[in-house]
Every structure is written in structure tokens, then in C-alpha cells.
Amino acid sequence: MFHSVAELVRLAEEKQCKISRVMLEREVALRQVLFQGFCSPSRRS
């Protein structure tokens, strides 16, 4: 199967969008975990 250039570009952009969205979600989740980790102990003491 051969895609036209426009199709290839669109597919690449969609893939890139998905990848960056996953990375963003992962980064947000990481920050939440770190934030909770830093805030919880200081709140207890």
C-alpha cells in the first residue's frame, strides 16, 4: 500500500499527537506524585 505525501504527513502528525499526549499525561501524573510526596510528610509533621 502506498500513501500519498499528504496522507503520510497526516498520519505522522496524528502519531506525534498521540505520543506527545501520552508523554504529557505521564509528566502530569509524575508531577502529582512528586507533589503529594513532598507535601504529605511536611503536612503530617
mmCIF file of the N, C-alpha and C atoms, coordinates in Angstrom:
data_MODEL
# 
_entry.id   MODEL 
# 
loop_
_atom_site.group_PDB 
_atom_site.id 
_atom_site.type_symbol 
_atom_site.label_atom_id 
_atom_site.label_alt_id 
_atom_site.label_comp_id 
_atom_site.label_asym_id 
_atom_site.label_entity_id 
_atom_site.label_seq_id 
_atom_site.pdbx_PDB_ins_code 
_atom_site.Cartn_x 
_atom_site.Cartn_y 
_atom_site.Cartn_z 
_atom_site.occupancy 
_atom_site.B_iso_or_equiv 
_atom_site.pdbx_formal_charge 
_atom_site.auth_seq_id 
_atom_site.auth_comp_id 
_atom_site.auth_asym_id 
_atom_site.auth_atom_id 
_atom_site.pdbx_PDB_model_num 
ATOM 1   N N  . MET A 1 1  ? 0.836  -1.203 0.000  1.00 0.00 ? 1  MET A N  1 
ATOM 2   C CA . MET A 1 1  ? 0.000  0.000  0.000  1.00 0.00 ? 1  MET A CA 1 
ATOM 3   C C  . MET A 1 1  ? 0.871  1.253  0.000  1.00 0.00 ? 1  MET A C  1 
ATOM 4   N N  . PHE A 1 2  ? 0.552  2.181  -0.884 1.00 0.00 ? 2  PHE A N  1 
ATOM 5   C CA . PHE A 1 2  ? 1.329  3.409  -0.962 1.00 0.00 ? 2  PHE A CA 1 
ATOM 6   C C  . PHE A 1 2  ? 0.446  4.600  -0.625 1.00 0.00 ? 2  PHE A C  1 
ATOM 7   N N  . HIS A 1 3  ? 0.869  5.376  0.354  1.00 0.00 ? 3  HIS A N  1 
ATOM 8   C CA . HIS A 1 3  ? 0.124  6.572  0.735  1.00 0.00 ? 3  HIS A CA 1 
ATOM 9   C C  . HIS A 1 3  ? 0.659  7.778  -0.025 1.00 0.00 ? 3  HIS A C  1 
ATOM 10  N N  . SER A 1 4  ? -0.208 8.737  -0.276 1.00 0.00 ? 4  SER A N  1 
ATOM 11  C CA . SER A 1 4  ? 0.268  9.992  -0.849 1.00 0.00 ? 4  SER A CA 1 
ATOM 12  C C  . SER A 1 4  ? 1.041  10.752 0.229  1.00 0.00 ? 4  SER A C  1 
ATOM 13  N N  . VAL A 1 5  ? 1.808  11.743 -0.197 1.00 0.00 ? 5  VAL A N  1 
ATOM 14  C CA . VAL A 1 5  ? 2.609  12.512 0.753  1.00 0.00 ? 5  VAL A CA 1 
ATOM 15  C C  . VAL A 1 5  ? 1.713  13.154 1.807  1.00 0.00 ? 5  VAL A C  1 
ATOM 16  N N  . ALA A 1 6  ? 0.592  13.700 1.371  1.00 0.00 ? 6  ALA A N  1 
ATOM 17  C CA . ALA A 1 6  ? -0.322 14.367 2.294  1.00 0.00 ? 6  ALA A CA 1 
ATOM 18  C C  . ALA A 1 6  ? -0.819 13.381 3.355  1.00 0.00 ? 6  ALA A C  1 
ATOM 19  N N  . GLU A 1 7  ? -1.142 12.155 2.913  1.00 0.00 ? 7  GLU A N  1 
ATOM 20  C CA . GLU A 1 7  ? -1.611 11.129 3.854  1.00 0.00 ? 7  GLU A CA 1 
ATOM 21  C C  . GLU A 1 7  ? -0.524 10.772 4.858  1.00 0.00 ? 7  GLU A C  1 
ATOM 22  N N  . LEU A 1 8  ? 0.699  10.594 4.350  1.00 0.00 ? 8  LEU A N  1 
ATOM 23  C CA . LEU A 1 8  ? 1.818  10.263 5.233  1.00 0.00 ? 8  LEU A CA 1 
ATOM 24  C C  . LEU A 1 8  ? 2.024  11.352 6.268  1.00 0.00 ? 8  LEU A C  1 
ATOM 25  N N  . VAL A 1 9  ? 1.972  12.608 5.838  1.00 0.00 ? 9  VAL A N  1 
ATOM 26  C CA . VAL A 1 9  ? 2.152  13.737 6.757  1.00 0.00 ? 9  VAL A CA 1 
ATOM 27  C C  . VAL A 1 9  ? 1.056  13.722 7.818  1.00 0.00 ? 9  VAL A C  1 
ATOM 28  N N  . ARG A 1 10 ? -0.182 13.489 7.381  1.00 0.00 ? 10 ARG A N  1 
ATOM 29  C CA . ARG A 1 10 ? -1.299 13.484 8.317  1.00 0.00 ? 10 ARG A CA 1 
ATOM 30  C C  . ARG A 1 10 ? -1.140 12.351 9.329  1.00 0.00 ? 10 ARG A C  1 
ATOM 31  N N  . LEU A 1 11 ? -0.762 11.159 8.841  1.00 0.00 ? 11 LEU A N  1 
ATOM 32  C CA . LEU A 1 11 ? -0.567 10.017 9.735  1.00 0.00 ? 11 LEU A CA 1 
ATOM 33  C C  . LEU A 1 11 ? 0.548  10.301 10.743 1.00 0.00 ? 11 LEU A C  1 
ATOM 34  N N  . ALA A 1 12 ? 1.638  10.885 10.255 1.00 0.00 ? 12 ALA A N  1 
ATOM 35  C CA . ALA A 1 12 ? 2.763  11.202 11.137 1.00 0.00 ? 12 ALA A CA 1 
ATOM 36  C C  . ALA A 1 12 ? 2.337  12.205 12.202 1.00 0.00 ? 12 ALA A C  1 
ATOM 37  N N  . GLU A 1 13 ? 1.555  13.197 11.805 1.00 0.00 ? 13 GLU A N  1 
ATOM 38  C CA . GLU A 1 13 ? 1.101  14.207 12.756 1.00 0.00 ? 13 GLU A CA 1 
ATOM 39  C C  . GLU A 1 13 ? 0.196  13.580 13.807 1.00 0.00 ? 13 GLU A C  1 
ATOM 40  N N  . GLU A 1 14 ? -0.704 12.677 13.374 1.00 0.00 ? 14 GLU A N  1 
ATOM 41  C CA . GLU A 1 14 ? -1.598 12.010 14.325 1.00 0.00 ? 14 GLU A CA 1 
ATOM 42  C C  . GLU A 1 14 ? -0.784 11.191 15.319 1.00 0.00 ? 14 GLU A C  1 
ATOM 43  N N  . LYS A 1 15 ? 0.207  10.456 14.809 1.00 0.00 ? 15 LYS A N  1 
ATOM 44  C CA . LYS A 1 15 ? 1.046  9.629  15.680 1.00 0.00 ? 15 LYS A CA 1 
ATOM 45  C C  . LYS A 1 15 ? 1.795  10.516 16.665 1.00 0.00 ? 15 LYS A C  1 
ATOM 46  N N  . GLN A 1 16 ? 2.345  11.610 16.164 1.00 0.00 ? 16 GLN A N  1 
ATOM 47  C CA . GLN A 1 16 ? 3.090  12.536 17.016 1.00 0.00 ? 16 GLN A CA 1 
ATOM 48  C C  . GLN A 1 16 ? 2.186  13.123 18.091 1.00 0.00 ? 16 GLN A C  1 
ATOM 49  N N  . CYS A 1 17 ? 0.944  13.427 17.697 1.00 0.00 ? 17 CYS A N  1 
ATOM 50  C CA . CYS A 1 17 ? -0.014 13.979 18.647 1.00 0.00 ? 17 CYS A CA 1 
ATOM 51  C C  . CYS A 1 17 ? -0.277 12.986 19.774 1.00 0.00 ? 17 CYS A C  1 
ATOM 52  N N  . LYS A 1 18 ? -0.498 11.726 19.393 1.00 0.00 ? 18 LYS A N  1 
ATOM 53  C CA . LYS A 1 18 ? -0.767 10.702 20.399 1.00 0.00 ? 18 LYS A CA 1 
ATOM 54  C C  . LYS A 1 18 ? 0.428  10.550 21.329 1.00 0.00 ? 18 LYS A C  1 
ATOM 55  N N  . ILE A 1 19 ? 1.620  10.501 20.757 1.00 0.00 ? 19 ILE A N  1 
ATOM 56  C CA . ILE A 1 19 ? 2.837  10.324 21.553 1.00 0.00 ? 19 ILE A CA 1 
ATOM 57  C C  . ILE A 1 19 ? 2.997  11.477 22.538 1.00 0.00 ? 19 ILE A C  1 
ATOM 58  N N  . SER A 1 20 ? 2.850  12.711 22.038 1.00 0.00 ? 20 SER A N  1 
ATOM 59  C CA . SER A 1 20 ? 3.051  13.863 22.918 1.00 0.00 ? 20 SER A CA 1 
ATOM 60  C C  . SER A 1 20 ? 1.966  13.923 23.986 1.00 0.00 ? 20 SER A C  1 
ATOM 61  N N  . ARG A 1 21 ? 0.760  13.483 23.645 1.00 0.00 ? 21 ARG A N  1 
ATOM 62  C CA . ARG A 1 21 ? -0.316 13.488 24.637 1.00 0.00 ? 21 ARG A CA 1 
ATOM 63  C C  . ARG A 1 21 ? -0.002 12.499 25.749 1.00 0.00 ? 21 ARG A C  1 
ATOM 64  N N  . VAL A 1 22 ? 0.469  11.309 25.359 1.00 0.00 ? 22 VAL A N  1 
ATOM 65  C CA . VAL A 1 22 ? 0.835  10.290 26.359 1.00 0.00 ? 22 VAL A CA 1 
ATOM 66  C C  . VAL A 1 22 ? 1.963  10.811 27.248 1.00 0.00 ? 22 VAL A C  1 
ATOM 67  N N  . MET A 1 23 ? 2.962  11.444 26.629 1.00 0.00 ? 23 MET A N  1 
ATOM 68  C CA . MET A 1 23 ? 4.095  11.965 27.402 1.00 0.00 ? 23 MET A CA 1 
ATOM 69  C C  . MET A 1 23 ? 3.628  13.057 28.359 1.00 0.00 ? 23 MET A C  1 
ATOM 70  N N  . LEU A 1 24 ? 2.719  13.914 27.888 1.00 0.00 ? 24 LEU A N  1 
ATOM 71  C CA . LEU A 1 24 ? 2.189  14.983 28.736 1.00 0.00 ? 24 LEU A CA 1 
ATOM 72  C C  . LEU A 1 24 ? 1.449  14.392 29.931 1.00 0.00 ? 24 LEU A C  1 
ATOM 73  N N  . GLU A 1 25 ? 0.577  13.400 29.655 1.00 0.00 ? 25 GLU A N  1 
ATOM 74  C CA . GLU A 1 25 ? -0.178 12.781 30.737 1.00 0.00 ? 25 GLU A CA 1 
ATOM 75  C C  . GLU A 1 25 ? 0.762  12.134 31.746 1.00 0.00 ? 25 GLU A C  1 
ATOM 76  N N  . ARG A 1 26 ? 1.815  11.488 31.235 1.00 0.00 ? 26 ARG A N  1 
ATOM 77  C CA . ARG A 1 26 ? 2.778  10.830 32.116 1.00 0.00 ? 26 ARG A CA 1 
ATOM 78  C C  . ARG A 1 26 ? 3.490  11.867 32.979 1.00 0.00 ? 26 ARG A C  1 
ATOM 79  N N  . GLU A 1 27 ? 3.848  13.000 32.368 1.00 0.00 ? 27 GLU A N  1 
ATOM 80  C CA . GLU A 1 27 ? 4.560  14.056 33.096 1.00 0.00 ? 27 GLU A CA 1 
ATOM 81  C C  . GLU A 1 27 ? 3.663  14.656 34.178 1.00 0.00 ? 27 GLU A C  1 
ATOM 82  N N  . VAL A 1 28 ? 2.389  14.873 33.833 1.00 0.00 ? 28 VAL A N  1 
ATOM 83  C CA . VAL A 1 28 ? 1.445  15.424 34.806 1.00 0.00 ? 28 VAL A CA 1 
ATOM 84  C C  . VAL A 1 28 ? 1.282  14.456 35.970 1.00 0.00 ? 28 VAL A C  1 
ATOM 85  N N  . ALA A 1 29 ? 1.136  13.170 35.659 1.00 0.00 ? 29 ALA A N  1 
ATOM 86  C CA . ALA A 1 29 ? 0.983  12.161 36.712 1.00 0.00 ? 29 ALA A CA 1 
ATOM 87  C C  . ALA A 1 29 ? 2.218  12.137 37.605 1.00 0.00 ? 29 ALA A C  1 
ATOM 88  N N  . LEU A 1 30 ? 3.396  12.218 36.995 1.00 0.00 ? 30 LEU A N  1 
ATOM 89  C CA . LEU A 1 30 ? 4.643  12.227 37.757 1.00 0.00 ? 30 LEU A CA 1 
ATOM 90  C C  . LEU A 1 30 ? 4.700  13.424 38.690 1.00 0.00 ? 30 LEU A C  1 
ATOM 91  N N  . ARG A 1 31 ? 4.326  14.589 38.171 1.00 0.00 ? 31 ARG A N  1 
ATOM 92  C CA . ARG A 1 31 ? 4.361  15.806 38.994 1.00 0.00 ? 31 ARG A CA 1 
ATOM 93  C C  . ARG A 1 31 ? 3.399  15.691 40.163 1.00 0.00 ? 31 ARG A C  1 
ATOM 94  N N  . GLN A 1 32 ? 2.208  15.103 39.931 1.00 0.00 ? 32 GLN A N  1 
ATOM 95  C CA . GLN A 1 32 ? 1.237  14.944 41.005 1.00 0.00 ? 32 GLN A CA 1 
ATOM 96  C C  . GLN A 1 32 ? 1.813  14.044 42.092 1.00 0.00 ? 32 GLN A C  1 
ATOM 97  N N  . VAL A 1 33 ? 2.452  12.940 41.679 1.00 0.00 ? 33 VAL A N  1 
ATOM 98  C CA . VAL A 1 33 ? 3.044  12.008 42.641 1.00 0.00 ? 33 VAL A CA 1 
ATOM 99  C C  . VAL A 1 33 ? 4.140  12.709 43.442 1.00 0.00 ? 33 VAL A C  1 
ATOM 100 N N  . LEU A 1 34 ? 5.009  13.447 42.738 1.00 0.00 ? 34 LEU A N  1 
ATOM 101 C CA . LEU A 1 34 ? 6.091  14.160 43.424 1.00 0.00 ? 34 LEU A CA 1 
ATOM 102 C C  . LEU A 1 34 ? 5.523  15.206 44.366 1.00 0.00 ? 34 LEU A C  1 
ATOM 103 N N  . PHE A 1 35 ? 4.521  15.932 43.896 1.00 0.00 ? 35 PHE A N  1 
ATOM 104 C CA . PHE A 1 35 ? 3.906  16.990 44.708 1.00 0.00 ? 35 PHE A CA 1 
ATOM 105 C C  . PHE A 1 35 ? 3.316  16.400 45.982 1.00 0.00 ? 35 PHE A C  1 
ATOM 106 N N  . GLN A 1 36 ? 2.562  15.305 45.845 1.00 0.00 ? 36 GLN A N  1 
ATOM 107 C CA . GLN A 1 36 ? 1.977  14.646 47.008 1.00 0.00 ? 36 GLN A CA 1 
ATOM 108 C C  . GLN A 1 36 ? 3.076  14.133 47.932 1.00 0.00 ? 36 GLN A C  1 
ATOM 109 N N  . GLY A 1 37 ? 4.133  13.583 47.334 1.00 0.00 ? 37 GLY A N  1 
ATOM 110 C CA . GLY A 1 37 ? 5.236  13.047 48.123 1.00 0.00 ? 37 GLY A CA 1 
ATOM 111 C C  . GLY A 1 37 ? 5.919  14.135 48.941 1.00 0.00 ? 37 GLY A C  1 
ATOM 112 N N  . PHE A 1 38 ? 6.039  15.327 48.358 1.00 0.00 ? 38 PHE A N  1 
ATOM 113 C CA . PHE A 1 38 ? 6.702  16.427 49.067 1.00 0.00 ? 38 PHE A CA 1 
ATOM 114 C C  . PHE A 1 38 ? 5.782  17.055 50.102 1.00 0.00 ? 38 PHE A C  1 
ATOM 115 N N  . CYS A 1 39 ? 4.491  17.137 49.768 1.00 0.00 ? 39 CYS A N  1 
ATOM 116 C CA . CYS A 1 39 ? 3.570  17.886 50.631 1.00 0.00 ? 39 CYS A CA 1 
ATOM 117 C C  . CYS A 1 39 ? 3.074  17.053 51.812 1.00 0.00 ? 39 CYS A C  1 
ATOM 118 N N  . SER A 1 40 ? 2.828  15.766 51.575 1.00 0.00 ? 40 SER A N  1 
ATOM 119 C CA . SER A 1 40 ? 2.210  14.949 52.628 1.00 0.00 ? 40 SER A CA 1 
ATOM 120 C C  . SER A 1 40 ? 3.057  14.874 53.901 1.00 0.00 ? 40 SER A C  1 
ATOM 121 N N  . PRO A 1 41 ? 4.354  14.530 53.814 1.00 0.00 ? 41 PRO A N  1 
ATOM 122 C CA . PRO A 1 41 ? 5.158  14.402 55.049 1.00 0.00 ? 41 PRO A CA 1 
ATOM 123 C C  . PRO A 1 41 ? 5.236  15.715 55.827 1.00 0.00 ? 41 PRO A C  1 
ATOM 124 N N  . SER A 1 42 ? 5.401  16.840 55.125 1.00 0.00 ? 42 SER A N  1 
ATOM 125 C CA . SER A 1 42 ? 5.535  18.126 55.813 1.00 0.00 ? 42 SER A CA 1 
ATOM 126 C C  . SER A 1 42 ? 4.216  18.504 56.481 1.00 0.00 ? 42 SER A C  1 
ATOM 127 N N  . ARG A 1 43 ? 3.110  18.050 55.902 1.00 0.00 ? 43 ARG A N  1 
ATOM 128 C CA . ARG A 1 43 ? 1.820  18.364 56.492 1.00 0.00 ? 43 ARG A CA 1 
ATOM 129 C C  . ARG A 1 43 ? 1.621  17.576 57.795 1.00 0.00 ? 43 ARG A C  1 
ATOM 130 N N  . ARG A 1 44 ? 2.153  16.342 57.804 1.00 0.00 ? 44 ARG A N  1 
ATOM 131 C CA . ARG A 1 44 ? 1.988  15.497 58.985 1.00 0.00 ? 44 ARG A CA 1 
ATOM 132 C C  . ARG A 1 44 ? 2.803  16.033 60.161 1.00 0.00 ? 44 ARG A C  1 
ATOM 133 N N  . SER A 1 45 ? 4.016  16.475 59.897 1.00 0.00 ? 45 SER A N  1 
ATOM 134 C CA . SER A 1 45 ? 4.912  16.889 60.983 1.00 0.00 ? 45 SER A CA 1 
ATOM 135 C C  . SER A 1 45 ? 4.743  18.317 61.439 1.00 0.00 ? 45 SER A C  1 
# 
